[in-house]
Amino acid sequence: MSAASTLPAQALQASRAALSAALADQSNSTTADEDLEAGEIQEVDMQAQAEGIRTVFSDPSNFNVKHPLYSPWTLWFDSPATKGRNLPQTPVSAFPQTPIPQTPGVAAAQGWMEDIKRVISFDSVEEFWGLYNNIIPPSQLPQKANYYLFKEGIIPAWEDEANKNGGKWSIQLPKDKNRGNVDKMWLYTMLAAIGEMFDPSPSLADGSHDASLITGVIVSTRPQFYRLSIWTRLAPTGSDEDAMLRERIEGVGRHFKTNVLGYSENARLAGPLATEVEFLSHKDSERKGKAAKKIIV
């Protein structure tokens, strides 16, 4: 009898989907390559095929099944240990460091980006789990460290073209009460992001798809609290024309609060060191709270 799975539900679901899809693909290709008599059924040795499939869960180093994500993503990292020098032994040192692309956004945020290390890019479910299984969880990161998971080609800075007109949903959680929960919250935040669950790209009248509002997600550790954030490429300005955009933005926040973080929609979360799930545009953040217009769900 096989042992019960210890994988998280999302990982187990991804593993089963990968196995089913791989078996179906191999079965179809085998049948197509054979010249069968009319009415003849191709026999497939499913056991032999299954034994040849290696997912990231059974063989993290040599898996041979990949299922692409809708968008490629890049993980970035910084902490006090990375500032002003090359990356030593860190929670992400198992991965080769790749240079930051010199885009106009990087040039504008040059000082900020000098201390952020680009860890690795990935574009499949299997590569995500391979990455996740080899980095230290937020609960064990040093103080003032940050993980940034952003769509490939977008840097985690306000100055990036994809971010400059946007904002962020965020929640601040007291450290002493959430040390046991923050790792799960961060995992579920990443899964919702790479699975395009926060803001599925809406279909347009011409049959094309509008770009998702989501550009990246962040977890930050501070001496007394954790902060989880979701960055968007647009932010409501308060005009009547923004009604549809505001509805989409609020939908992101509600999904974050209820489906990802696991709170009820009516729960009040603010308290000592804690905030509600709240949205603020980057432009309002730059004003240091002056005339800031928060959206709270």
N, C-alpha and C positions, 0 to 999 in steps of 0.2 A: 504493500500500500504506500502510495506517495505521501510525503509530508505535506501538511497544510501550508499554503503560501503565506509568507510573511511580508509580501510586497504591499505598499499602499494600494488602495482601490484603483486609483488612476493608473498606477504602473501596471497592475494586473490586467486592467482593461486594455491598455496599450499592447501588452505582451500577447494577449489572446487575439487581438485584432491583427497584429503583425503575423502571427502564426497562421490564422485563417486566410489572410490575404495571400501569404506566400504559398500555402498549399493550393489555393485556387489558381494562382498564376502558373505554378508548375504543372498542375493538372491540365489546364487549358493549352499550354504550349506543347505538352507531350502529345495530347490528342490531335492537335493541329498538324504535327509533324508526321504522323503515321497515315499511310494509305489504307483505310479500312474499307472492307466490303460494305455494301448497303445494309444498314440495320445492325452492323457489328458494333459491339460496345468495347471500348478500350479499357483493359484492366489496368488499374493504377495501384502500385504498392504504396499505400499511404504511410505505412509505418516506416518504410525505407526513406521516403521523402521527409517525413517529420524528423527523423534522426539526423538528416543533413542540414537542418535549419538551426542556426545559432543566433539567438536574439541577444540583445545587450544584457538581458537578465541572466542568461545561462553562461555567456562567455563575454564579459565586458571588454576584452581586448581584441577579440577576433570574431565579432558578430558579423553575419553575412546577410542580414535582413535590414533594410532601411525603408522607412516610410516618411516621405517629405512633409515638412510643415508648409503652411500657406506662405509664410515669409521666413527668410533667414534672420537669425538673431546673433547678437554679440554680447558677451559678458565682459564687464569692466569691473575693476576693483581698486579701492584705495584705502589706506589706513595711515596712521602716523609713521609706521615703519617704512612706507613707500615714498614719503615726501622728500624730494631733493636728492634721491639717489636711486641706483638700479635696484630692482626687486631682489631681495635676499630670499631665504626660506620663508615662505608665506603660505596661507591657506590655499593658494592657487598655483604654487610653484611646480606642480606636476605637469603644467601645460606650457608649451613654448610661448614666449611673449612675441606679439606681432606689432609692427609699428602702427601708429595712429595715422590715418590718411590725412593729408594736408588739404582740407577743404576750407572754404571761406569761413565756415563756422568755427573750425579749429583755430584759424588765425585770429578771429575775434576773441576767442576764449583761451588764448595761448597760455597765460599764467595758470589758469584753472586746470587745463588739460595736462600740464607738465607732470603733475603728481598722480594722475589717473592711469592705471595700467590696463591696456587692452589684453584680455586673457585669451579668449578663443571665440571663433564664430562657429555656428552649427545650423543645419537646415533640415534635421530629421528628428523624429521622436527618439530613436535609439541614441543619437549623439547627445540629445539633451540629458537622457538618463545617465549616459556615460559621464557627462560633465557633472551632473548633480551628485553622483556617487563618489566624486573625487574632490569635492570642496568642503571646507569646514562650514557647518551651519551657522546662521546668525547668532544663535545663543552662545556660541563659543568664540566669536570674533572679539578682537580687542576693542576698547572704547574708541569712538570716533572713526570706526571703519564703515565702509559702504560697499554694497554690491549694486551694480547698475546693469540691468538687462534691457538692451535697446535693439530695435530693429536695425539690421545691417545697413550701414551708411549714415546712421544718425548718431551723433555724439551726445553724451549726457550733459548737455549745456544749454542754457537758455538761448545762447547766440546761434545755435544751429538753425538753419532755414526751416526745418520741420517743427521746431519747438518755439520759435520766437513769437508767434501769435497765439500760443496755447497757454495751458495752465496745468494744474495737477490736483488730483484727489489725494488726500493724505489722512492718516490717523496716527496719533501719538499714543503709545501704550506704556504705562509704568513698567519698569524693568522687573521689579521684584514680583509682580503679580503675573507677568506674561513670559517669563523665561521658559516655561514649559510649553507655551503655545506658539511662540513667534516662528519657530522652524516650520511648523505645519502651515501657518498663515502665509509665510513667504513662499513655500512650495506651491500652495494653492493659487497664490497670486501669479507666480510664473506660469503655471499650467493654464490659467485662464487667459493670460496674455498670448502665449505661443499657440494656444488653441483658438484664438480670435473670438473669445467668448464675451469680452467686455463690450465690444462694439462691432458685431459682424458687419462687414462691408455691405451697405445697402445697394440693391439693384436700382439702376437709373432707368428712365423711360426708354433710352436707346439700347437697352440691354447690357450696357457696361456696368461696372461697379465703382461706387465712390470709395475713396480711400478710407480705411479705418481711422478713427480718431486717435487710436493708441500709438504712441511712439516708444514708450519704455516703462519699466517699473523699477523701483528702488527700495532697498531696505537699508536703514542706517542704525547704527548702534551708538548710543550716547551714554554718559555716566549714569543717568537715572531713567532713561526711557529708550524704547525702540520707535522708529518711525517707518511706516510703509507708505509708498507713494505710487501713483499711476499718472504718467504724463500724457497729455493730449496735444494734438497739433493745432487745435483751435480752442478759443474760449469765448463765451457769450459777452457781448458788449452792452447788453441792456436794451438794444433797439428792438422794435417790433419785428423786424426781419429776422431776428435771432431766435424766435420762438421755437423753431424746429431744432436748431442747434442746441438750445438749452435743454430741450427734451431729451436729446441724445446724450448730452453731458450728464444729466440727472440719472438717466438709465445706467450709465457706467457706474455712478456712485452707488446706486441701489444694488446693483449686481455685486459690487465689491463688498458692501456691508452685509448683505444677507447670504449670498451664495458662496462667497469666498471666505469672509471672516466669520460667518456663522451667527451673526447677531440678528435678532428680530428687527423688522423694519421700524418699529416704534421704540426700540430701545434707546435710552439716553445714556451716553457713554462718557460725557465730559466729567472731569473731577480733578483731584490733585495729580499733576503731570500728565493728565489724559485729555484728549480732545474728542469731539464728534468726528464722524467721517465728513470732511469738508473740502470744498473746492475753492481754489484761488488762482486767478490768472497770474502768469509770470510777471506781467507788467505791474499788477498790484503788489506782488511780492517785492519787486524792486523798490516800490515806494515805502517799504518798511511799515506796512499796515495803514498808511494814511489814505483815507477814503476807500479802503479796501471793501469789496463787495463779495462776501463769501456765500457760497451755496452749501447748505447743510442738508443731509438726508438722515 
